[in-house]
Amino acid sequence: MPRSNSNNSGNRYTCCHCNEPLSLRNFYKSNSDFYFGIQHLPICKTCLSSLFRVYSIQYQDKKKAMQRICMTYDLYYDDVSFKACENDGDDVIIGNYIKKLNLSQHKGKTFNNTIEEGFSFGNMEIVENTQCCDENDEPPVDPKLVMKWGAGFSSSSDYAELESHYKMLKKNNPNSDNNQEIFITSLCHLYMLMMKALRENDLDGYAKANEQYSKTFTKAGLKTVQEVDMGSDDCWGEWVRRIEEYTPAEYYKNKELFKDFDNVGEYFKRFVLRPLRNLMHGTTDRDYEYCVKDGDEDEYSEPN
């Protein structure tokens, strides 16, 4: 049942499928006791239409798809009402059918009445189980892919190509935001147009789709290859790991490899260790170059 949420715009109800908060007019009315508290279906109109398209592809039969919808949401199934709107578009057939259920002759009816009128669950056997399996047959389309990409593609291979291209773009752009996600979906559709034009030897169509693909890709700010950047969020250990991967700080027997070319070691000995040693041991060692000389010039000559 949709959950009621209070806000400035009034009551909102959450669709059980898309989880979007919507006004009550986005849900169909229901006669079922399951939804007596709100007297509407828990799934919004848009999701219910999408679900019908999925079942239509899965069963290869709109009638069985409608029966499946009625079974799920305790709607009355009437064969005469269905045939009256059977040829309507997939986007409106559900709405037109439920309008007919609201006529006076169907008032108060649910799927229980359908069963009492002789409906057999054996008629709902999935099409894949009744067809003869041939090694050359196209594998069935995954309903989840239909929900994701829509019902406008002809075969499971089309959906597989879409999903493969989508995963490639997501792999190379793992941190894409919501806006880029919209562009990625559009790029997958354009990719399918290119493949379709290529299979049909439509060079003009391929060139147009390819050009639009390039423009969309550039506009989205996506990458074709995943880049590895060291950002401010990387911890010190990650920096060390990457440095060690390309310039390992290993021990070498050849000491010349680590020779003090910029004389930092000498500077440290003269201006850090020497004063510290004088402070700790009471000595008066002076730097051979920067000191006040009070004796023979050779007394403070540079050490060998």
C-alpha positions as CSV (number, residue, x, y, z in Angstrom):
1,M,0.0,0.0,0.0
2,P,1.4,3.5,-0.8
3,R,2.7,5.3,2.2
4,S,1.2,8.7,3.1
5,N,3.7,11.5,3.6
6,S,2.8,15.0,4.9
7,N,4.2,18.0,3.1
8,N,3.2,21.5,2.0
9,S,1.7,20.1,-1.2
10,G,-0.7,17.7,0.6
11,N,-0.7,13.9,0.8
12,R,1.8,12.0,-1.3
13,Y,1.8,8.2,-1.8
14,T,4.9,6.1,-2.6
15,C,4.8,3.7,-5.5
16,C,5.7,0.1,-4.4
17,H,7.8,-0.3,-7.6
18,C,9.6,3.0,-8.4
19,N,9.5,4.3,-4.8
20,E,8.6,7.8,-6.0
21,P,6.2,9.9,-3.9
22,L,3.2,10.9,-6.1
23,S,-0.3,12.3,-5.7
24,L,-3.2,9.9,-5.5
25,R,-4.3,10.6,-9.0
26,N,-1.3,8.7,-10.2
27,F,-2.7,5.4,-8.9
28,Y,-5.7,3.4,-10.3
29,K,-8.7,2.8,-8.1
30,S,-9.1,-0.7,-6.7
31,N,-12.1,-2.8,-5.4
32,S,-9.8,-5.2,-3.6
33,D,-10.0,-5.7,0.2
34,F,-6.2,-5.8,0.1
35,Y,-6.1,-2.1,-0.6
36,F,-9.3,-1.1,1.4
37,G,-7.5,1.6,3.4
38,I,-6.6,3.7,0.4
39,Q,-8.9,2.1,-2.3
40,H,-6.1,2.4,-4.9
41,L,-3.5,0.1,-6.3
42,P,0.0,0.3,-4.6
43,I,1.8,0.7,-8.0
44,C,1.6,3.9,-10.0
45,K,0.1,4.1,-13.5
46,T,3.4,4.4,-15.3
47,C,5.0,1.4,-13.6
48,L,1.9,-0.7,-14.2
49,S,2.1,0.0,-17.9
50,S,5.8,-0.8,-18.0
51,L,5.0,-4.1,-16.1
52,F,2.4,-4.9,-18.7
53,R,4.9,-4.5,-21.5
54,V,7.4,-6.7,-19.7
55,Y,4.7,-9.5,-19.3
56,S,3.7,-9.0,-23.0
57,I,7.2,-9.8,-24.1
58,Q,7.7,-12.6,-21.6
59,Y,4.5,-14.4,-22.6
60,Q,4.3,-13.2,-26.2
61,D,0.6,-12.8,-25.5
62,K,-1.1,-9.6,-24.4
63,K,-4.1,-11.5,-23.0
64,K,-1.9,-13.6,-20.7
65,A,0.0,-10.4,-19.7
66,M,-3.3,-8.8,-18.7
67,Q,-4.3,-11.9,-16.8
68,R,-1.0,-11.9,-15.0
69,I,-1.5,-8.2,-14.0
70,C,-5.0,-9.0,-12.7
71,M,-3.7,-11.9,-10.7
72,T,-1.0,-9.8,-9.1
73,Y,-3.1,-6.9,-8.1
74,D,-6.4,-8.6,-7.4
75,L,-8.2,-7.0,-10.4
76,Y,-11.1,-8.6,-12.1
77,Y,-10.3,-10.1,-15.5
78,D,-13.1,-9.9,-18.1
79,D,-12.4,-11.3,-21.5
80,V,-15.0,-9.0,-23.2
81,S,-13.5,-5.9,-21.7
82,F,-10.0,-6.9,-22.6
83,K,-10.9,-7.6,-26.3
84,A,-12.5,-4.2,-26.5
85,C,-9.1,-2.6,-25.8
86,E,-6.7,-5.3,-27.0
87,N,-5.5,-3.3,-30.0
88,D,-4.8,-0.2,-28.0
89,G,-1.2,0.9,-27.6
90,D,0.8,-0.6,-24.8
91,D,1.0,2.7,-23.0
92,V,-2.8,3.1,-22.7
93,I,-4.2,-0.4,-22.8
94,I,-4.0,-0.8,-19.0
95,G,-5.7,2.5,-18.4
96,N,-8.5,1.7,-20.9
97,Y,-9.0,-1.7,-19.4
98,I,-9.3,-0.5,-15.8
99,K,-11.8,2.2,-17.0
100,K,-14.0,-0.6,-18.2
101,L,-13.7,-2.4,-14.9
102,N,-15.2,0.7,-13.3
103,L,-18.4,0.3,-15.2
104,S,-21.5,-0.6,-13.2
105,Q,-21.6,-4.2,-14.3
106,H,-18.1,-4.8,-12.8
107,K,-18.5,-2.8,-9.7
108,G,-17.0,-4.4,-6.6
109,K,-15.5,-7.3,-8.6
110,T,-11.9,-8.7,-7.9
111,F,-9.9,-11.6,-9.2
112,N,-12.0,-13.8,-6.8
113,N,-14.9,-13.3,-9.2
114,T,-12.6,-14.3,-12.1
115,I,-11.8,-17.6,-10.4
116,E,-15.5,-18.2,-9.6
117,E,-16.3,-17.7,-13.3
118,G,-14.0,-20.6,-14.2
119,F,-10.6,-19.1,-14.7
120,S,-7.9,-21.8,-14.9
121,F,-4.4,-21.2,-13.7
122,G,-3.2,-23.8,-16.2
123,N,-3.8,-21.2,-18.9
124,M,-1.1,-19.0,-17.5
125,E,1.7,-21.4,-18.4
126,I,4.7,-19.4,-19.6
127,V,5.3,-19.5,-23.4
128,E,8.9,-20.6,-23.1
129,N,7.8,-23.8,-21.5
130,T,5.2,-24.7,-24.2
131,Q,7.4,-24.0,-27.2
132,C,9.7,-26.6,-28.7
133,C,13.3,-25.7,-27.9
134,D,15.5,-25.4,-31.0
135,E,19.2,-24.7,-30.8
136,N,18.7,-21.9,-33.3
137,D,15.9,-20.2,-31.3
138,E,16.6,-16.8,-29.9
139,P,17.0,-17.0,-26.1
140,P,14.2,-15.3,-24.1
141,V,14.5,-11.7,-23.2
142,D,15.2,-10.9,-19.5
143,P,12.2,-9.0,-18.2
144,K,14.6,-6.8,-16.0
145,L,16.3,-5.6,-19.2
146,V,13.0,-4.7,-20.7
147,M,12.1,-2.7,-17.7
148,K,15.5,-0.9,-17.9
149,W,15.6,-0.2,-21.6
150,G,12.0,-0.3,-22.7
151,A,10.1,-2.6,-25.0
152,G,11.3,-1.1,-28.3
153,F,13.9,-3.7,-29.2
154,S,13.3,-6.8,-31.2
155,S,15.6,-9.5,-29.7
156,S,17.6,-10.6,-26.6
157,S,20.8,-9.8,-28.6
158,D,19.7,-6.2,-28.9
159,Y,19.3,-6.0,-25.1
160,A,22.6,-7.7,-24.6
161,E,24.4,-5.2,-26.8
162,L,22.8,-2.3,-24.9
163,E,23.8,-3.8,-21.5
164,S,27.3,-4.5,-22.7
165,H,27.8,-0.9,-24.0
166,Y,26.3,0.5,-20.8
167,K,28.7,-1.5,-18.6
168,M,31.7,-0.4,-20.7
169,L,30.8,3.3,-20.3
170,K,30.2,2.8,-16.6
171,K,33.5,1.0,-16.1
172,N,35.4,3.9,-17.7
173,N,33.3,6.5,-15.8
174,P,32.7,5.0,-12.4
175,N,32.1,8.3,-10.7
176,S,29.4,9.6,-13.2
177,D,26.7,11.8,-11.6
178,N,23.0,11.7,-12.2
179,N,23.2,14.0,-15.2
180,Q,25.9,11.9,-16.8
181,E,23.8,8.8,-16.2
182,I,21.1,10.3,-18.5
183,F,23.7,10.9,-21.2
184,I,25.0,7.3,-20.8
185,T,21.6,5.9,-21.4
186,S,21.2,8.2,-24.5
187,L,24.6,7.0,-25.8
188,C,23.5,3.4,-25.5
189,H,20.5,4.1,-27.6
190,L,22.6,6.0,-30.2
191,Y,25.0,3.0,-30.2
192,M,22.1,0.7,-31.1
193,L,21.1,3.1,-34.0
194,M,24.7,2.8,-35.3
195,M,24.7,-1.0,-35.1
196,K,21.3,-1.1,-36.8
197,A,22.5,1.2,-39.7
198,L,25.7,-0.9,-40.0
199,R,23.7,-4.1,-40.3
200,E,21.5,-2.6,-43.0
201,N,24.4,-1.0,-44.9
202,D,22.9,2.4,-44.2
203,L,26.0,4.6,-44.4
204,D,24.2,7.9,-44.1
205,G,22.2,6.7,-41.1
206,Y,25.4,5.4,-39.5
207,A,27.2,8.7,-40.1
208,K,24.4,10.7,-38.5
209,A,24.1,8.5,-35.5
210,N,27.9,8.5,-35.1
211,E,28.1,12.3,-35.3
212,Q,25.3,12.6,-32.7
213,Y,27.1,10.0,-30.5
214,S,30.3,12.1,-30.5
215,K,28.4,15.3,-29.7
216,T,26.6,13.7,-26.8
217,F,29.7,12.0,-25.5
218,T,31.6,15.3,-25.5
219,K,28.7,17.2,-23.9
220,A,28.5,14.6,-21.1
221,G,32.2,15.0,-20.3
222,L,32.8,11.2,-20.3
223,K,36.0,9.3,-20.8
224,T,36.7,6.3,-23.1
225,V,39.4,5.0,-20.8
226,Q,39.4,5.0,-17.1
227,E,42.0,7.4,-15.7
228,V,43.8,6.8,-12.5
229,D,44.3,10.2,-10.7
230,M,45.9,10.8,-7.3
231,G,43.5,13.1,-5.6
232,S,43.5,14.9,-2.3
233,D,41.3,12.1,-0.9
234,D,44.0,9.5,-1.4
235,C,45.7,8.4,1.9
236,W,49.5,8.5,2.4
237,G,49.7,4.7,2.0
238,E,48.1,4.9,-1.4
239,W,50.7,7.5,-2.5
240,V,53.5,5.3,-1.3
241,R,52.1,2.3,-3.0
242,R,51.9,4.1,-6.4
243,I,55.4,5.5,-6.0
244,E,56.8,2.1,-5.2
245,E,55.0,0.6,-8.2
246,Y,56.8,2.8,-10.7
247,T,60.0,4.0,-8.8
248,P,60.8,1.4,-6.1
249,A,63.0,2.6,-3.3
250,E,65.0,-0.6,-3.1
251,Y,68.4,-1.1,-1.6
252,Y,71.2,-1.1,-4.2
253,K,74.8,-2.3,-3.7
254,N,76.0,0.4,-6.0
255,K,76.1,3.4,-3.6
256,E,76.6,5.8,-6.5
257,L,72.9,5.3,-7.4
258,F,72.1,7.2,-4.2
259,K,75.0,9.7,-4.2
260,D,74.4,13.0,-2.5
261,F,74.5,15.2,-5.7
262,D,73.0,18.3,-4.1
263,N,75.2,18.0,-0.9
264,V,72.2,17.9,1.5
265,G,74.1,15.4,3.6
266,E,77.1,17.7,4.0
267,Y,74.9,20.7,4.8
268,F,73.2,18.7,7.6
269,K,76.5,17.7,9.1
270,R,77.9,21.2,9.1
271,F,74.9,23.2,10.2
272,V,72.8,20.8,12.2
273,L,75.0,18.0,13.7
274,R,78.0,20.3,14.4
275,P,76.1,22.9,16.5
276,L,74.2,20.1,18.3
277,R,77.4,18.3,19.1
278,N,78.9,21.5,20.5
279,L,75.8,22.1,22.6
280,M,75.7,18.6,24.0
281,H,79.4,17.9,24.6
282,G,80.7,21.5,25.2
283,T,83.0,21.4,22.2
284,T,83.9,24.5,20.1
285,D,84.1,23.0,16.6
286,R,83.5,25.7,14.0
287,D,82.5,25.5,10.4
288,Y,85.5,25.7,8.1
289,E,83.9,28.3,5.9
290,Y,81.4,30.4,8.0
291,C,83.3,31.4,11.2
292,V,85.3,34.2,12.8
293,K,88.9,33.2,12.4
294,D,91.3,34.2,15.2
295,G,94.4,32.2,14.4
296,D,96.4,30.9,11.5
297,E,94.5,31.0,8.2
298,D,95.2,27.3,7.7
299,E,93.7,26.4,11.1
300,Y,90.2,26.3,9.6
301,S,91.0,24.9,6.2
302,E,88.3,22.7,4.5
303,P,88.5,19.2,5.8
304,N,89.6,16.5,3.5
